[in-house]
C-alpha cells in the first residue's frame, strides 16, 4: 500500500471519496459518529469518551492513529482490537478495490477501518483525526452525532499553516451543519476561528469557559454546566492537562445524557498508553532495576509544557530523560519547559524512522535550551548508564510516539 503514492502525507479527500464510492460508501452505514480533532489530547479524550460509553453499557468502535506497538491498535471493533484475520481480509479488500490508483497509506487504511466499522454492529463510532481536520481522511461523515476540538496549538506547520489561526481553521474543518461541537480550552486566536466557522456552517458549540467548566477540588474533579455540578474521581490518566481532556469527555457524555455510571467510568477506566505512563513490567523495566521507568509520547511545545507541569507534581526524585524526536518537530520548543526539572537528557535516534533527528542533533538542541545532554546508542544503553550512577532515579523516555512505540515493543 505504501507504494501507491509517493508522499506519506498529501492532504485531500478526492482519493478517499473515490475508494469509498467503489466500496459502496461504507461511511454512510456507521453508528452515530463522534469525530475528534485538535493538536493535543485527541487520543486521551477519545479514551475517556470510550470508557464512559462502555461504562453506560454501550458498544463502541474506535479509530486512532498512529499506532504504538501494533497496527491493530488503530481499529477497535465494538470494544475489541481488530483480529489479524479480519484486518488482513479488510486490507486486501480495500487494496483490490483501489487497484493501481494513487492513494496514501493513511487514506487506504482509514477507508479499511470505516469498512470494518460498517459491517460490525455498535452503538457509537469514535473517529480521531489523523492530521488537521478539513482534508483529513476521516472527514467524510456528513452529519456526525457530535464533534470535539481539543486544545489547538502550533504543530505540523508544513501541512497546516504557520499561525495558530491557520491551524485552527484546518481543525475547524470537521464542523458540520447541525452537529454540536464540544470545544476544549483554546487560545483566543484559535477560538475566534472556531466560532466563525461554526457560525458559517450552522454548528452549535459547547465551549469550555462559556458552557461548561472543569477544575479540581480536594482531590476530586468538578465539572459544571447549565444542568448542574458533577463531583467525580480524578482521571486515571496523569497530568493537569488530562483534567481539561476529561472535561471535554464529560461534556460529550453529558450531551448524550449517559448518566452517572458513564461519567465515573470515563475517569477511572480510561487507559491510553505512552501518555505519562509508568511502566511496571517488561524487559526494560527489569533492566532499570530500582529506578522508575516512565513513557510519554508528547512531541510539540504544548506537550513539553504539559509534561513539565506533570513532572513538577511528582514526588521529588532525580529525573533523567531519554529523548528521541523527529526532524519535523520544534525540538527546542518542546525541551525548553523542561529546564530545571531534570538532571541530564540522554539523546537517542528513533529506530527504524527515516525522519528521526540524530542523537547528536537532539543533544545539541537540548544544550541550546539549557539542558545538560549526552548521547546514547539506544534506550537500553541510556538506561544502563543512568542506573549505574543513579540506581533509584526516575527515568522518562519521551519526545515521540514513534519512540514510545519502539519502547513498548522492546519492553514486551
C-alpha positions in Angstrom: 0.0 0.0 0.0 2.8 2.4 0.7 3.9 2.2 -2.9 0.6 3.6 -4.2 1.5 7.2 -3.6 5.0 8.9 -3.5 4.1 11.1 -0.5 3.4 9.9 3.0 1.1 12.9 3.6 -0.8 14.6 0.9 -4.0 16.2 2.3 -7.0 15.9 0.0 -10.2 14.0 0.1 -10.5 13.1 -3.6 -8.8 9.8 -3.3 -10.8 8.8 -0.2 -14.1 9.6 -1.8 -13.2 7.6 -4.9 -12.4 4.5 -3.0 -15.4 4.9 -0.7 -17.6 5.1 -3.8 -16.0 2.0 -5.2 -16.8 0.2 -1.9 -20.4 1.3 -1.8 -20.0 4.2 0.7 -19.5 2.3 4.0 -19.2 5.7 5.8 -22.9 6.1 5.3 -23.6 2.9 7.3 -22.0 3.7 10.6 -23.4 4.0 14.1 -23.6 7.6 15.5 -20.1 9.1 14.9 -18.2 11.3 17.4 -15.4 13.0 15.4 -12.4 14.3 17.4 -9.8 16.9 16.2 -7.2 19.0 17.9 -3.4 19.3 18.4 -3.0 17.7 21.8 -5.3 15.4 23.8 -7.3 13.8 21.0 -6.4 10.2 21.9 -6.8 10.7 25.7 -10.1 12.4 25.2 -11.3 9.6 22.9 -10.1 7.0 25.5 -12.2 8.7 28.2 -15.3 9.0 26.0 -15.0 5.4 25.1 -14.6 4.3 28.7 -17.6 6.4 29.6 -19.8 5.0 26.8 -18.8 1.5 27.7 -19.5 2.2 31.4 -23.0 3.0 30.3 -23.3 -0.4 28.6 -22.7 0.8 25.1 -20.6 -0.9 22.4 -18.1 1.4 20.7 -16.0 1.4 17.6 -12.8 3.5 17.8 -10.3 4.6 15.2 -7.0 6.3 16.2 -3.5 6.9 14.8 -0.7 6.4 14.9 -0.4 3.0 16.5 2.3 2.4 19.0 3.3 -1.3 19.1 0.9 -2.9 16.5 -1.2 -1.6 13.7 -4.3 -3.3 15.2 -4.4 -0.6 17.9 -5.8 1.7 15.3 -9.1 -0.2 14.8 -11.2 -1.2 17.7 -14.4 -3.1 16.7 -17.2 -3.0 19.2 -14.7 -2.7 22.0 -12.1 -5.2 20.9 -9.0 -4.7 18.8 -9.4 -6.0 15.3 -8.1 -9.5 14.8 -5.3 -10.5 12.5 -7.6 -12.4 10.1 -10.2 -9.6 10.0 -7.5 -6.9 9.4 -5.9 -8.9 6.7 -9.2 -9.5 4.9 -10.3 -5.9 5.1 -7.0 -4.5 3.9 -6.9 -7.0 1.0 -10.4 -5.9 0.0 -9.5 -2.2 0.0 -6.3 -2.9 -1.8 -8.1 -4.9 -4.5 -10.8 -2.3 -4.9 -8.3 0.6 -5.2 -6.3 -1.2 -7.9 -3.2 0.8 -9.0 -4.8 4.2 -8.3 -2.9 6.7 -6.2 -3.8 6.7 -2.5 -1.8 7.3 0.7 -1.2 4.7 3.3 -3.3 6.6 5.9 -6.1 7.1 3.4 -6.5 3.5 2.4 -6.2 2.2 6.0 -8.8 4.8 7.1 -11.1 3.5 4.5 -10.5 0.0 5.7 -11.4 1.0 9.2 -14.7 2.6 8.0 -15.5 -0.5 6.0 -14.9 -2.7 9.1 -17.0 -0.5 11.3 -19.9 -0.6 8.8 -20.1 -4.4 9.0 -20.0 -4.7 12.8 -22.9 -3.6 14.9 -22.1 -1.0 17.6 -23.8 1.9 19.4 -21.2 4.6 18.7 -18.2 5.1 16.5 -15.3 7.3 17.6 -13.1 8.7 14.9 -9.8 10.5 15.7 -8.5 12.9 13.1 -5.0 11.9 11.8 -3.8 15.4 10.8 -5.6 18.7 10.7 -9.3 18.0 10.0 -10.6 19.7 6.9 -8.8 17.5 4.5 -8.1 14.5 6.8 -9.2 11.1 5.5 -11.6 10.8 8.5 -13.6 13.9 7.5 -16.1 12.1 5.3 -19.1 11.9 7.7 -21.9 14.2 6.5 -23.6 14.6 9.9 -21.7 13.4 12.9 -23.6 12.9 16.1 -21.1 15.3 17.7 -17.6 16.7 17.1 -14.9 17.6 19.5 -12.0 20.0 19.2 -9.3 19.6 21.9 -6.7 22.3 22.5 -5.2 23.7 19.3 -1.5 24.7 19.3 1.4 25.0 16.9 2.4 21.7 15.2 2.7 20.3 11.7 3.2 23.8 10.2 4.4 22.3 6.9 0.9 20.9 6.3 -1.5 23.1 8.3 -0.1 26.7 8.3 2.3 28.8 10.3 -0.1 30.6 12.6 -2.5 29.4 15.3 -5.4 30.8 13.3 -4.5 28.9 10.2 -4.1 25.6 12.1 -7.4 26.2 14.0 -9.1 26.7 10.6 -7.9 23.3 9.5 -9.2 21.7 12.8 -12.5 23.5 12.5 -13.0 21.9 9.1 -14.7 19.0 10.9 -17.6 21.2 11.9 -20.9 20.2 10.2 -24.3 21.8 10.0 -26.5 20.8 12.9 -23.8 18.7 14.6 -22.9 20.0 18.0 -19.2 20.6 18.8 -17.6 20.3 22.2 -14.7 22.8 22.3 -11.9 22.3 24.8 -9.7 25.1 26.2 -8.4 27.3 23.4 -6.3 30.4 23.0 -8.3 33.4 21.8 -6.9 33.3 18.2 -8.0 29.7 17.8 -11.4 30.1 19.4 -12.2 33.1 17.2 -11.6 30.9 14.1 -13.7 28.0 15.5 -16.6 30.3 16.4 -16.5 31.9 13.0 -16.5 28.6 11.2 -19.3 27.3 13.4 -21.5 30.3 12.6 -20.9 29.9 8.9 -21.9 26.2 8.8 -24.5 26.2 11.5 -22.8 24.1 14.1 -23.9 24.7 17.7 -21.0 24.9 20.1 -20.4 23.8 23.7 -17.3 25.9 24.7 -15.1 25.5 27.7 -15.3 28.5 29.9 -18.7 29.5 28.5 -21.0 26.5 28.5 -19.0 24.1 30.7 -16.2 24.3 33.3 -13.9 21.8 34.9 -11.5 22.1 37.8 -10.2 20.1 40.7 -11.0 20.5 44.4 -9.8 18.4 47.4 -8.5 15.6 45.1 -11.7 15.4 43.1 -12.7 16.5 39.6 -15.5 19.1 39.5 -17.5 19.5 36.2 -20.2 22.1 35.9 -22.6 23.1 33.1 -26.1 24.6 32.9 -27.5 21.3 34.1 -25.6 21.3 37.4 -22.4 20.1 39.0 -20.7 16.7 38.9 -18.2 15.6 41.6 -16.0 12.8 40.2 -12.8 11.0 40.8 -9.6 12.4 39.2 -8.8 10.9 35.8 -6.8 7.7 35.8 -4.6 9.4 33.1 -2.0 11.6 34.9 -1.2 15.2 34.4 -3.0 18.5 34.8 -3.7 18.6 31.1 -5.8 15.5 31.5 -8.3 17.5 33.6 -9.0 19.6 30.5 -9.4 16.4 28.4 -11.6 14.9 31.0 -13.8 18.0 30.9 -14.3 17.6 27.1 -15.1 13.9 27.5 -17.6 14.6 30.3 -19.2 17.3 28.2 -19.7 14.8 25.3 -21.1 12.2 27.6 -23.3 14.8 29.2 -24.6 15.9 25.8 -25.7 12.3 25.2 -27.2 12.0 28.7 -25.2 8.9 29.5 -25.7 9.2 33.3 -23.5 8.9 36.4 -22.1 5.5 35.7 -20.7 6.8 32.4 -19.1 9.9 33.9 -17.4 7.9 36.7 -16.2 5.2 34.2 -14.7 7.9 32.0 -12.5 8.9 34.8 -11.4 5.6 36.4 -11.4 3.2 33.4 -9.7 5.1 30.7 -6.3 3.7 29.5 -4.1 5.4 27.0 -0.5 4.1 26.6 2.5 6.4 26.4 0.8 9.4 28.0 2.8 9.9 31.1 2.6 6.1 31.6 4.5 4.4 34.4 5.9 1.1 33.0 5.6 -1.6 35.6 6.6 -4.8 33.8 8.8 -5.9 30.9 12.5 -6.3 29.9 13.4 -2.6 30.1 11.7 -2.3 33.5 13.8 -5.2 34.7 16.9 -3.6 33.2 16.1 -0.4 35.1 16.2 -2.2 38.5 15.1 0.1 41.3 14.7 3.1 39.0 11.2 4.3 38.0 10.6 4.0 34.2 8.1 6.3 32.6 7.0 6.8 29.0 5.4 9.8 27.2 4.8 10.4 23.5 4.2 14.1 23.5 6.3 15.9 20.9 5.4 19.6 20.5 5.9 22.7 22.7 2.4 22.4 24.3 3.2 18.8 25.1 6.5 19.8 26.6 4.8 22.3 28.8 2.2 19.8 29.9 5.0 17.3 30.7 6.9 19.8 32.7 3.9 20.6 34.8 3.2 16.9 35.4 6.8 16.3 36.4 6.7 19.2 38.9 3.8 17.4 40.7 5.6 14.1 41.2 7.5 13.3 44.4 11.0 14.8 44.3 13.5 12.4 42.8 16.5 12.8 40.5 14.9 12.7 37.0 16.6 11.8 33.7 15.2 12.0 30.2 15.8 9.6 27.3 14.7 11.6 24.3 14.3 10.9 20.6 12.5 13.2 18.2 11.6 13.6 14.6 13.3 16.2 12.4 10.0 17.9 11.6 9.3 19.0 15.2 10.1 22.1 17.2 12.7 20.4 19.3 13.8 23.4 21.3 10.2 24.5 21.9 9.4 21.0 23.3 12.5 20.9 25.5 12.5 24.5 26.9 9.9 24.0 29.6 11.9 21.0 31.0 14.8 23.2 32.1 15.5 22.9 35.8 13.4 19.7 36.2 15.9 17.1 35.0 19.5 16.1 35.8 20.5 15.1 32.3 18.9 14.3 28.9 20.2 11.3 27.0 19.6 11.7 23.3 18.9 8.7 21.1 17.8 8.2 17.5 14.4 6.6 16.9 15.0 3.1 15.5 13.5 2.5 12.1 12.3 6.0 11.4 13.7 7.9 8.4 12.7 11.2 9.8 14.4 10.7 13.1 16.6 13.5 14.4 20.1 12.2 15.0 21.1 11.7 18.6 23.9 14.3 18.2 21.4 16.9 16.9 18.9 16.1 19.6 21.6 16.6 22.3 22.7 19.9 20.7 19.2 21.2 20.8 18.9 20.2 24.4 22.1 22.1 25.2 20.9 25.1 23.3 17.9 25.2 25.6 20.0 25.0 28.8 19.7 21.2 29.5 22.7 19.0 30.3 22.8 16.5 27.5 24.6 13.4 26.4 24.1 10.9 23.5 23.4 7.2 23.8 23.4 4.4 21.3 19.8 3.3 22.2 17.3 3.3 25.0 18.8 0.3 26.7 22.3 1.8 26.8 20.9 5.0 28.2 19.0 3.1 31.0 22.2 1.2 31.8 24.3 4.4 32.0 21.8 6.3 34.1 21.2 3.4 36.6 25.0 3.0 37.1 25.2 6.4 38.7 21.7 6.9 39.9 20.1 3.5 40.7 16.9 4.9 42.2 16.3 7.6 39.6 13.2 8.5 37.7 13.8 7.8 34.0 11.4 9.3 31.5 11.5 8.2 27.9 10.0 10.9 25.8 9.8 13.1 22.6 7.9 11.0 20.1 5.1 8.5 19.7 7.3 6.6 17.3 10.0 6.2 20.0 7.3 5.2 22.5 6.1 2.5 20.1 9.6 1.2 19.8 10.0 1.1 23.5 6.7 -0.7 24.1 7.7 -3.4 21.5 11.2 -3.8 23.1 9.7 -3.9 26.6 7.2 -6.7 25.8 
